[in-house]
Amino acid sequence: MKRLYALLLVLAISTAHAQEATDTVTINRFLYNTKILKDKLTPNKMTEGVATLDIYNTESRFMDMNAVKRTELEVKLQQDKTLSARDKMMQLMVFKVGFTWSIFSTATDNTMYNEVARYRYAYTEAKNSVQWTIDQEVTSWEGYKVQQANAFIDGRMWNVLFTTDIPVLSGPYKFNNLPGFVVKAWDDEMQYIFEFASTQKVSSTWDNQTYQSKYTTVSKEQAKKALRTHYNKSPYDLLLDINPKNAEHRDQYPADMMKKLILTANPIERDF
């Protein structure tokens, strides 16, 4: 039944007429259950959440679901003149984001948006930069006929299951240049897992330019350098970046705050 519903919904939405990017439009929203290992020192503690793959015409965006809700609320709050800046911030803080990066895609390119500390950056690369090895054997997953594929992407070996039962060529993260729709993805170490859960038709604004304007456009090489700089710092170093006067209280900070972030953090891109 889930398979039939997903197919009918995709076909229905594909006939919707185009509108201006800033209007409310009808989109395909595919929800994925996520499991992410955030701290390498606690390998048995996976953080569970929900991510959304939104598709409108030839564009798509993959984000943490709470990040989507926070972004939509932020747009509404901008129009509210009755609330103080502090009140608006308190409302936005309700949505705890599982991961801070997102992928915006066109027919040919993927753009990675990420936040490290106070730095927001974005870089673009061609979808065909990911080279997949596809297993020709057809198996089954949750009622869908699937094939498995794998590729080495940004420091991780990824495995995916994709299906042609859903007439969409897309998937979570950068898994969107396969001949089918990705229903499951996981890295070899099982530190990141995405599983398709459901699909729905929703009305949403498609004002990606406003979202993207908050980020600095860089090359992929510059992005990797920024990651390398960030993860070779400690939490104490980040405090100094915010305010150098924090050095006056160095003796009051616990020893863990002096350890480099790379010792515990587990970013999805790790080839920096």
Beta strands, then each sheet from edge to edge (+ up, - down):
strand 1: 24-36
strand 2: 47-56
strand 3: 59-64
strand 4: 102-105
strand 5: 109-116
strand 6: 119-126
strand 7: 133-134
strand 8: 139-141
strand 9: 144-153
strand 10: 156-163
strand 11: 181-187
strand 12: 192-205
strand 13: 216-217
sheet 1: 7+ 9- 10+ 11- 12+ 1- 2+ 3- 4+ 5- 6+ 13+
sheet 2: 7+ 9- 8+
end
